[in-house]
Amino acid sequence: MSTGKKNSYIHKLNWQEDKIGKLSSDKKDTIDIATPVDFGGPTGFWSPEDLFVASVNSCIMTTFLYFIEKRKIKLLGYESQAEGFIEKKDSKLSFSEIIIKSVISVAKDDFQKVKKIAELAKKHCLVSNSINCPVKFSPKIVKT
């Protein structure tokens, strides 16, 4: 899916104090971010690592929603949890894997269609296609 143009996403980051900054973008809420606790940062803040994993999780969901809407399927529920793992390889830290577990609720008649749409979401997720670590998407589809 090509938009035919180059899309751009602009953010500003301003250091506040210690290991804390404010991330902002026009017409969006400001997010306080910090170094993760694991690396000496304060508690209660989103970290770049959190945002990285969240971007994969949210991209899988929004890609899934795109295909659901395109196929005109009524979604009854979608909930997911993502966990990213960082490991040291060749003296560098990097994400080694991201696991996304979701529960998707749909009508009985749509079960097979939604199963295929979940596969499409994994295949076409822009963010997971743009990173180096594997992403495992394990949707549990519930018929209601």
N, C-alpha and C positions, 0 to 999 in steps of 0.2 A: 504494500500500500504506500504509494508515494504521494506527497502533497504537491509536488511540482515546484516547490520552493524550499528554501532553507529556513527552517524554524529556529527561533532563538529564544532562550530563557535567561533572563538577567536577574541577578540577585546582588545585594550589597551585604557586606559583613563588616561590622564595627566592633572592635575589641572594647570591652567595658572595664574589666579588672581581672586580676589573677589569670585564670584559664577560661574566662567567660566572654562570649560575644553575642551580638544581636544580629540575626539573619533577617533581612527584609527584602521585599519586592513590591513594586507598585500594586496597590489595591488588594493586598493580601495581609493577613495577620503577621506580626513580627514573632519570630521564634528565638527564645534564648537558648544558646547552645554552649557546650563546654567540652573540655577533654573528658573522656569517660572515666568513671571512678577507678576502673582497672588500671588506668595510667596516671593516677594521681589527681583526677579532677573532682569537683564537688558533686554531691548527690543532687538528684532532682532535676537534671537538665538533659535535654536531648544532645546526643553526641554525633559527630560525623558517622560513626559506625552504626548508631541507631538509625540515622537518616538513610544510610546506604541500604540497610536491610529493609527498612520501611518503603523505600522507593521501589524495590523489587516486588514486595508484597502488594503495594497499591497498584503497580503497573499490571501485575497479573490480574487483579480484580477489575481494573478499568478496561483491560483488553477483553476479559470475559464478558463484561457488561456491554461492550461494543457488539460482540457477536450475538449475545442474547437479544439485544434490541434489533439487530439486523434480521434475525430469524423470527422476530415477533413472538418470543416465548415469555410467558409471565413467570418472573422470578419471585419466589415466596420468601427466600432468605439467603444471605451469603455472609459467612463469618470466616475469618482466617487468622492464623497465628504463624508468624515467621520467626525462625531462629537462624542466626548467622554464626558461623564458626571461624575464628581467627587462629591461624597457626604460623609458626616461624619455619620458613624454608629458605635455605641458602642465606642465612643471616638476615632475612627480610620477613616482616609480618605481612600477611595478606589473608583475605577471606579464602577459606578452603572449600566452603560449601554453604549453601542457604537452603533450608528446608521450609516449605510452606505447606501447612496442613489447613484445609478448609472444609467447612460443612456448607453444602449448598442444598437448599430446599426447593423442590419443584413438584408440580403435579405429576401423578403417575404416568400419564400419557407422554410427558416430555423427557422422561428419564434417559432414554438412549440418545436423544438429540443433545441433551445437556452434557452427557458424557463426552460426546464428540466436540462440543464447544469448549469444554475444559481443556481438551488436548490442543485445540486451536489457540486458546489463550496462552498456554505454555509455549507453543511454537512461535507465536507472533508477538510476544511481549518485547517491546522495544528495549526496556532496561535490562532484562535478563539476557537478551541477545547482544548487549553491549559490554558485558563484563566477562572477566576471565574465569571465575569460579562456577562450578556446576550449580544449577538450581533444580531442586527436586520439588515438584508440585504434586501433592497427594490429596486430591479432592475426595471427600466422602459425599456422595450425592444421596439425599434422602427424599424418598417419594412420600408425598402427603396427599 
